[in-house]
Amino acid sequence: MRVKTILNATLVVALVPGALVPTVARADDPNDPTMRSAAARARDHAMVRQLNLNELASTRDRDARYSGGWEAYRQSRTADRGGSDQTVRYVPEADYAPASQRYARDRAKYERRMAEWRRAVAACRAGDYDACGN
């Protein structure tokens, strides 16, 4: 029953041309009888131009309102980073060296553990079943 209803609705939409197309979508119809004269086309052009200018003005006003907020945000972010205007997280020089050394130490430890694991896997596959428990 439900499939039949959906099928009927689909048929109605397919058979009624323009049933779901709003009238506004046909505003630029070249066969529109009200747009045959040059004066009518000029009025239409002037109206569209004025609408575009109004939209441009409102967009510029909106952007001007937003820019104050964005400038305040940028200034607060710059102050948090000690005056630097970088886009990355600020790490003081005093914190960088120990963090870099810690990373190198942790990376070396990881590489040693991975090498041990790979050796154990190779030994296990070679038949040394005592190495398989790692």
ChimeraX attribute file (.defattr): number of C-alpha atoms within 10 A of each C-alpha:
attribute: neighborCount
match mode: 1-to-1
recipient: residues
	/A:1	6
	/A:2	7
	/A:3	8
	/A:4	9
	/A:5	10
	/A:6	11
	/A:7	11
	/A:8	12
	/A:9	12
	/A:10	11
	/A:11	11
	/A:12	12
	/A:13	12
	/A:14	12
	/A:15	10
	/A:16	9
	/A:17	9
	/A:18	10
	/A:19	11
	/A:20	9
	/A:21	9
	/A:22	9
	/A:23	9
	/A:24	7
	/A:25	8
	/A:26	10
	/A:27	9
	/A:28	9
	/A:29	9
	/A:30	10
	/A:31	8
	/A:32	10
	/A:33	8
	/A:34	9
	/A:35	16
	/A:36	11
	/A:37	9
	/A:38	9
	/A:39	10
	/A:40	12
	/A:41	13
	/A:42	12
	/A:43	12
	/A:44	13
	/A:45	12
	/A:46	12
	/A:47	12
	/A:48	12
	/A:49	12
	/A:50	12
	/A:51	12
	/A:52	12
	/A:53	12
	/A:54	12
	/A:55	12
	/A:56	12
	/A:57	12
	/A:58	12
	/A:59	12
	/A:60	12
	/A:61	12
	/A:62	11
	/A:63	11
	/A:64	11
	/A:65	11
	/A:66	11
	/A:67	12
	/A:68	11
	/A:69	11
	/A:70	11
	/A:71	11
	/A:72	11
	/A:73	12
	/A:74	14
	/A:75	14
	/A:76	12
	/A:77	17
	/A:78	16
	/A:79	12
	/A:80	13
	/A:81	17
	/A:82	11
	/A:83	11
	/A:84	12
	/A:85	14
	/A:86	10
	/A:87	10
	/A:88	8
	/A:89	9
	/A:90	14
	/A:91	11
	/A:92	10
	/A:93	8
	/A:94	8
	/A:95	9
	/A:96	12
	/A:97	11
	/A:98	11
	/A:99	12
	/A:100	11
	/A:101	11
	/A:102	12
	/A:103	12
	/A:104	12
	/A:105	11
	/A:106	12
	/A:107	12
	/A:108	12
	/A:109	12
	/A:110	12
	/A:111	11
	/A:112	12
	/A:113	12
	/A:114	12
	/A:115	12
	/A:116	13
	/A:117	15
	/A:118	12
	/A:119	13
	/A:120	19
	/A:121	17
	/A:122	14
	/A:123	15
	/A:124	16
	/A:125	12
	/A:126	10
	/A:127	10
	/A:128	12
	/A:129	12
	/A:130	10
	/A:131	16
	/A:132	14
	/A:133	8
	/A:134	9
